[in-house]
Amino acid sequence: MTSVVSSPSRTIRIGSRKSQLALIQTYWVQEQLQKSFPDITFEVHTMATHGDKILDVALAKIGDKGLFTKELELGMINQEIDFAVHSLKDLPTRLPEGLVLAAITERENPADALVVHEKHKDKQIDTLPEGAVIGTSSLRRLAQLRHRYPHFTFKDVRGNLNTRMAKLDAGEYDALILAVAGLQRLGMGDRIHQVLPKEVSLHAVGQGALGIECRAEDTELISLLKAIEHPETRDRCLAERAFLRELEGGCQVPIGVNTEVKDNNLTLTGIVASVDGQKVVKDTISGATKDAEQLGIELAQRMRGQGAQEILDQIFAEIQRGS
């Protein structure tokens, strides 16, 4: 096929969702690539995804796989765009035939954040009052927080970040649980009231990292994209994604992770929780970073034997019944 690198006149088309956060992330990727390859033109093309269009229904009730990625993937398959920039946590662990995860960028802080209404500015999550209304659209956050804080009231919240913040500030919620990385990228880091420790909430698979997806056949483009890959983040996220894939959990299943790398050794912690927070299976595995994906698979298999599969089967059955 035509060489990307040896054809400076070629314009490379980058696909992005239309949301403010998606565009900030995509323009960052465009800027990094433009610095590395000044003779190539990189153009951003935007698309609205299914998840962007439905803002009044809980995510778990409208399906999960490809909710924010399918239209971009079709764009690549149909040669309308050359690669797509995703929040890695939104990218399913099984990609359509002919597409690959070409690069993973350096991760922002992957933790969850507590954002509070003004009246609770003197509180931390442990000191919020009984019955406090906590907004989250994530089953993962919901399950973990229900387990630890059964005295809170949890309420779904959708819309872009500005919309969610407006609802919080208007008093519809006492607090929101959001991603630290998203708040920081949108210039709202000052709204982070508390970064939740991993003991409270393990983060989503891939949270804080960007995943760049392209056609598997475009080997020269894949080589080019490696210029902005971050090896440690890649190893951590490959372990996390293998763990999720082995458990066959989509982005709207209560599965959380934490990964750490030190001296070429990777430690992966995983959690599977029932939506009501009553049942929790949690475990940790360590090994060489070169075996990242195998570590994720082994941890999933171990936890499946500890009861994780029963929890997931029940959740899938509930989702299929539309509950």
C-alpha positions in Angstrom: 0.0 0.0 0.0 1.0 3.6 -0.3 3.7 4.6 2.3 2.6 7.2 4.8 6.1 8.2 5.8 7.5 8.4 2.2 4.6 10.3 0.9 4.8 13.8 2.5 2.1 15.1 0.3 -0.4 12.7 1.8 -2.9 14.1 4.3 -3.5 11.9 7.2 -7.1 12.2 8.5 -7.6 11.9 12.3 -11.1 10.9 13.5 -12.5 12.3 16.7 -15.8 12.6 18.6 -17.3 16.1 18.6 -17.2 16.5 22.4 -15.0 19.2 23.9 -12.9 16.6 25.8 -12.5 14.4 22.7 -11.4 17.4 20.6 -8.8 18.6 23.3 -7.4 15.1 23.3 -7.4 14.7 19.5 -5.8 18.2 18.9 -3.1 17.2 21.5 -2.3 14.0 19.4 -2.3 16.1 16.2 0.2 18.6 17.7 2.5 15.8 18.9 2.5 14.1 15.5 3.0 17.4 13.7 6.1 18.1 15.8 7.5 14.7 15.0 6.6 14.7 11.3 6.5 18.3 10.1 6.3 17.3 6.4 3.0 15.4 6.8 -0.4 17.1 7.1 -2.7 15.9 9.9 -6.3 16.9 9.6 -9.0 16.4 12.2 -12.4 15.1 11.1 -15.2 14.9 13.7 -18.1 12.5 14.0 -21.0 12.1 16.5 -21.2 8.7 18.1 -24.2 6.8 19.4 -23.2 7.6 23.0 -23.0 11.3 22.2 -26.5 11.4 20.8 -28.3 9.7 23.7 -27.9 11.8 26.9 -31.1 11.1 28.8 -30.7 7.3 29.4 -28.3 5.6 31.8 -25.3 4.2 29.9 -25.8 0.7 31.2 -29.3 0.6 29.6 -28.2 1.5 26.1 -25.5 -1.0 25.6 -21.8 -0.6 26.2 -19.6 -2.1 23.5 -18.6 0.6 20.9 -20.9 3.2 22.4 -18.4 6.0 21.8 -16.3 4.3 19.1 -18.4 2.5 16.5 -18.9 5.4 14.1 -15.2 6.2 14.2 -14.4 2.6 13.4 -16.7 2.5 10.5 -15.0 5.7 9.2 -11.7 3.8 9.3 -13.0 0.7 7.6 -14.6 2.8 4.9 -11.4 4.8 4.4 -13.0 8.1 5.4 -10.4 8.6 8.2 -7.0 7.0 8.8 -6.9 6.7 12.5 -9.1 7.6 15.5 -8.2 9.0 19.0 -10.2 7.5 21.8 -10.3 7.8 25.6 -8.9 4.3 26.0 -11.5 3.5 28.7 -14.2 3.8 26.0 -12.5 1.4 23.5 -13.8 -2.1 23.7 -11.2 -4.8 24.4 -12.2 -6.7 21.2 -11.7 -4.6 18.1 -13.4 -5.1 14.7 -11.6 -7.2 12.2 -9.0 -5.2 10.3 -8.5 -2.6 13.1 -5.7 -2.5 15.7 -4.7 -0.5 18.8 -1.6 1.1 17.3 -0.4 3.2 20.2 -1.2 4.2 23.8 -0.1 7.7 25.0 1.2 8.7 28.4 -1.4 8.4 31.1 -2.8 11.3 33.1 -3.7 10.5 36.7 -6.2 7.6 36.3 -8.0 8.1 39.6 -11.5 9.1 40.3 -12.3 12.5 41.8 -14.8 13.8 44.3 -16.4 17.1 43.2 -18.7 18.7 45.8 -21.4 21.3 46.0 -20.2 24.5 47.7 -22.0 23.7 50.9 -19.8 20.6 51.4 -16.5 22.2 50.7 -15.4 21.4 54.3 -16.2 17.7 53.8 -14.3 14.7 52.3 -16.1 11.6 51.0 -15.9 9.9 54.4 -17.6 12.9 56.1 -20.4 13.6 53.7 -23.8 13.4 55.5 -26.0 10.4 55.4 -28.3 10.5 52.4 -26.0 12.7 50.4 -26.9 12.5 46.7 -23.9 11.4 44.7 -24.0 11.6 40.9 -22.3 9.1 38.7 -23.1 7.4 35.4 -20.6 4.6 36.0 -21.6 1.2 37.3 -18.0 0.6 38.4 -18.0 3.7 40.6 -21.6 3.0 41.8 -20.8 -0.6 42.9 -17.6 0.3 44.8 -19.1 3.3 46.5 -22.3 1.5 47.5 -20.1 -1.2 49.0 -18.2 1.3 51.1 -20.9 4.0 51.7 -24.3 2.3 51.8 -25.8 5.4 53.5 -25.4 7.6 50.4 -28.1 8.1 47.8 -26.8 7.5 44.2 -28.3 9.2 41.2 -27.4 8.9 37.5 -25.9 11.9 35.8 -25.4 12.3 32.0 -24.3 15.1 29.7 -21.0 16.8 29.0 -18.9 18.0 31.9 -20.2 21.5 31.9 -23.8 20.2 32.0 -22.9 17.9 35.0 -21.2 20.7 36.8 -24.2 23.0 36.3 -26.5 20.3 37.8 -24.2 20.0 40.8 -23.9 23.7 41.4 -27.7 24.1 41.0 -28.1 21.7 44.0 -29.4 18.6 42.2 -26.5 16.7 43.7 -24.3 17.0 46.8 -21.3 15.6 44.9 -20.2 14.0 41.6 -17.6 11.3 41.0 -15.6 12.1 37.8 -12.3 11.2 36.3 -9.4 13.3 37.4 -7.9 13.1 33.9 -11.0 14.6 32.2 -11.2 17.4 34.7 -7.6 18.3 34.2 -7.7 18.1 30.5 -10.7 20.4 30.4 -9.0 23.0 32.6 -11.3 22.2 35.6 -8.6 20.7 37.9 -9.5 23.3 40.5 -12.9 21.6 40.9 -11.2 18.4 42.2 -12.1 18.4 45.8 -10.5 15.0 46.7 -8.7 12.4 44.6 -10.2 9.2 45.7 -7.6 6.6 47.0 -7.5 3.2 45.4 -8.9 1.7 48.6 -12.2 3.6 47.9 -12.4 3.3 44.1 -10.3 1.4 41.7 -10.3 3.2 38.3 -11.6 2.0 34.9 -9.5 0.0 32.6 -7.4 2.4 30.5 -8.7 5.5 32.4 -6.5 8.5 31.8 -4.8 7.2 28.7 -5.5 7.8 25.0 -5.8 4.9 22.6 -5.0 5.3 18.9 -6.8 2.9 16.6 -6.1 2.4 12.9 -6.3 -0.1 10.1 -4.1 -3.2 10.7 -2.9 -3.1 7.1 -1.5 0.5 7.4 1.9 -0.6 8.7 3.7 2.6 7.9 1.1 4.6 9.8 1.4 2.2 12.8 5.2 2.8 12.8 4.6 6.6 12.7 2.1 6.4 15.6 4.6 4.6 17.8 6.4 7.9 18.0 3.9 9.1 20.7 3.5 5.8 22.5 4.5 5.7 26.2 5.9 2.2 27.0 5.0 2.1 30.7 1.5 3.3 30.1 1.2 0.7 27.3 2.3 -2.1 29.6 -0.1 -1.1 32.3 -3.1 -0.7 30.0 -2.4 -3.9 28.1 -2.5 -5.8 31.4 -5.8 -4.0 32.4 -7.4 -4.6 29.0 -6.4 -8.3 29.0 -8.0 -8.6 32.5 -11.2 -7.0 31.3 -11.3 -9.0 28.0 -10.8 -12.3 29.8 -13.7 -11.5 32.1 -15.7 -10.4 29.0 -16.8 -7.2 30.7 -17.7 -4.1 28.7 -17.1 -0.5 29.9 -20.4 -0.5 31.8 -19.7 -3.5 34.0 -18.4 -2.9 37.6 -14.8 -3.9 37.0 -12.1 -1.7 38.4 -8.3 -1.9 38.3 -5.1 -0.4 39.5 -1.6 -0.9 38.0 1.9 0.1 39.2 5.2 -0.4 37.5 8.6 -0.5 39.3 11.9 -1.9 38.1 10.3 -3.7 35.1 7.8 -5.3 37.5 4.1 -4.8 37.1 1.5 -5.1 39.8 -2.2 -5.3 38.8 -5.1 -5.2 41.2 -8.6 -6.0 40.0 -12.1 -5.8 41.5 -15.4 -7.1 40.4 -18.4 -5.9 42.4 -22.2 -6.4 42.3 -24.2 -3.3 41.4 -25.7 -3.2 44.9 -22.2 -3.3 46.4 -23.0 -6.4 48.4 -20.6 -8.8 46.7 -17.0 -7.9 46.0 -14.1 -10.0 44.6 -10.7 -8.3 44.7 -7.2 -9.7 44.2 -3.7 -8.7 43.1 -1.0 -10.2 40.9 2.6 -9.2 40.1 5.2 -10.1 37.4 7.5 -8.9 34.7 6.2 -6.0 32.5 7.0 -8.1 29.4 4.2 -10.5 30.5 1.7 -7.7 31.0 -1.2 -9.3 29.1 -0.6 -12.7 30.6 -0.8 -11.2 34.0 -4.1 -9.7 33.2 -5.5 -13.0 32.0 -4.1 -15.0 35.0 -5.7 -12.5 37.5 -9.1 -12.7 35.7 -9.0 -16.5 35.8 -8.1 -16.5 39.4 -10.8 -14.1 40.3 -13.4 -16.0 38.2 -12.8 -18.9 40.5 -13.3 -16.7 43.5 -16.8 -15.7 42.5 -16.3 -12.9 40.0 -18.1 -14.9 37.2 -21.2 -15.3 39.2 -21.4 -11.6 39.9 -20.9 -10.8 36.2 -23.5 -13.4 35.1 -26.0 -11.8 37.3 -25.3 -8.3 36.1 -25.5 -9.4 32.4 -28.8 -11.1 33.1 -30.2 -7.9 34.8 -29.0 -5.7 31.9 -30.7 -8.0 29.3 -33.9 -7.8 31.3 -33.7 -4.0 31.1 -33.6 -3.6 34.8 
